[in-house]
């Protein structure tokens, strides 16, 4: 399938640069999965489309303040390091700017030596494996020295770092937020629970690969990035009961979707497990786990547009995006949301 089939025109002015004052006052485009019918709502009205006995699945990953600015120890040259994935122990895959002068054995220093990063392996496209040296707890050092790694299309500075976290974020490890969850407030979640709708949590640590453009013409040739996921026994039991009782599993975000579909494809049921997933969902894929999807609006020609097209219908999705542009919805991470059901 040709990558151009997933393109659409987006005026740059519609790329949201800052979050709304109130999370749940973002707009919500409701798309009929089988019909293509469209309704225009606000996010707090999502509760009207959820039924007693349904289960809403949220990704509780927490974004690390993993962008660090420091110096090359040997020369004093300025360097930026973005931590992506923990390989093992204190070894991390990172992106460096500028990377070409950082070779095996070079050391970077951050916060006057509070974190020292030693290059132990060179990767492609500015990637390196760095061994970190620090005293105390890494999360505390990052909270002290790091900045939130906002996506490249966001140019404005984020005044409140918590606005790039969901209100239920818990498991630290992401390089990017699971943005569909940014619209929820504690109050809305309490109202959802009071209606008899179950809330379940899974974890998938989002990597920067989610923002990388597809660089091949034929999407069958695209190599998907891997991300770490985890589901516990409590969530697996609840999801299996939801299905067996004839109710719906509603996934919040493409990250939750990839986790749920990975587990269901492997086991034919929900099961407590953890591991790495590189599942690539595009039209032709048969969904086994989810019955509804809450998601933001995604970049043209991205794997995420392909995923939502697979869940509904490519023509319905592109028409919905066209209507969202016409109605001046806000796009991408701090933008508005879509419910496909």
ABEGO torsion letter per residue (X at the ends): XBAAAABBBBBAAABBABBBABAAABBBBBBBAAAGBBBBBBAAAAAAABBBGBBBBBBABBBBBABBBBBBAAAGBBBBBBBABBABEABBBBBBOBAAABBBGBBBBBGGGABBBBBABBBBGGBBBBBBBBBEBAAAAAAAABBBBBBAABABBBABAAAABBAABABBGBABBBAAAAABBAAAAAAAAAAGBBBBBBBBBBBAAAABBBABABAAABBBBBBBBBBBAAAAAAAAAAAAAGBBBBBBEAAAAAAAAAAAAAAGBBBBBBEBBABBBBBGBBBAABABBBBBBBBBGBAAAAAAAAABBAAAAAAAAAAAAAAGBBBEAABBBBBBX
